[in-house]
Amino acid sequence: MDFTVSPRIEDFRARIAAFVAKEVLPLEADAGAYDPYENIRPELLDELRAKARSAGLWCLQLKPDTGGQGFGRVGMAACYEEMNRSIFGPAVFNSAPPDDGNMMLLEAAGTDAQKEWWLKPVVEGKQRSAFAMTEPQPGGGSDPSMIATTAIKKGGKYVISGRKWFISGAAAAQKFIVMARTSDDPRHGLTAFLYDGDQPGWSIERRIGIMGPEEHGGHCELVFDGLEVPEENVLLGEGQGLKATQIRLGPARLTHCMRWLGLAKRSVEIALEYAGRRYGFGVRLADRESVQMMLGELAHQIEIGRLLVMRAAWELDQGGFARKEVSMAKIHVANVLHKAADTAIQINGARGYSKDTVLEWIYRYARQARLVDGADEVHKMVLSRALGKEGRDFWSWSVGK
């Protein structure tokens, strides 16, 4: 495995870093840059997106024919980390969830007509999207076999009924993917449907309040009461819903980790700066062994996270599913992000707990990392099952050709 990035990727990484430092980071200290949900104001985001697109720093994850730069997962890891040095960063480059994962899914699985109608406006930044899978109990969450939303075929259309919740970005989305049950077949009972927000037969019941801060469009509860989707807007074909989720969720979980590493590093950056100038009892914080151990441990754990992310990214770039690798990265990086924010707040003291830095923003955001796209315990269960099946081969080496 070689995680060396190409000169082209390094050029993009450096340009993204410079763009974030000049255009995005200064906005974090401006209270007027925030919307009511503690994200960047949409009109300000549009201005930054125009600049990023003009600079060619747009949709790195997509193929050139789709409107991107054709980066593989390893290249994305290097660049996404730089994007999320700022809490506002990923959305500026059209690499934020849920659009990021949705675009990659449609690029890989959509028909030409679906790409023109559904994908193109999202790639261009004219519309946003949402992926509606999670349901209230007793419906499906991390276990898609429990999905209760149904789609009944009537003529050339499917009529969808059911309920979804915690659907990220739904209140700001125009294009949607919804997972529904079309049969009781354990492997081919789910189907992915594409629809537009202007279609009748569905509604947003509420925007669910969270610890925050929130993505644009929040996390919403949706009700489907007769949404009609023509058969040409079925993604991959009837009964291929599990395949669609596999295509989307593995890479999307990993891109979360890429971005979270950026926020973890930013937390350390803030802690280092403060420890370097803050004195107590005649000693600079950075010279105290206890603080050095805290920062050294974070540096150690972040680097482990980067290696796990790169290992999974490399496996995806080789054409594998990287289920084990993604789960290991997801568990570790989610916890490292939370630990980094918590430790940085501790080093900054009352300043860290205040809104004078973005640490309290990152801390509240970080708690969701151990839940979204599969809780820690679910991913540990995935690893345990793989270990039981593979035994000593769980730790096998990748052998070159």
Buried (B, 14 or more C-beta within 10 A) or exposed (E): EEBEBEEEBBEBBEBBBEBBEEBBBEBBEEEEBBBEBEBBBEEBBEEBBEBBBEBEBBBBBBBEEBBBBBBBBBBBBBBBBBBBBBBBBBBBBBBBBBBBBBBBBBBEBBBEEBBEBBBBBBBEBEBBBBBBBBBBEEBBBBEBEEBBBBBEBEEEBBBBBBBBBBBBBBBBBBBBBBBBBBEEEEEBBBBBBBBBBEEEBBEBEEBBEBEBBBBBBBBBBBBBEEBBBEEEBBBBBBBBBBBBBBBBBBBBBBBBBBBBBBBBBBBBEBBBEBBEEBEEEEEEBBEBEEBEEBBEEBBEBBEBBBBBBBBBBBBBBEEBEBBBBBBBBBBBBBBBBBBBBBBBBBBBEEBBBEEEBBBBBBBBBBBBBBBBBBBBEBBBBBBEEBBEEEEEEEEEEEEEE
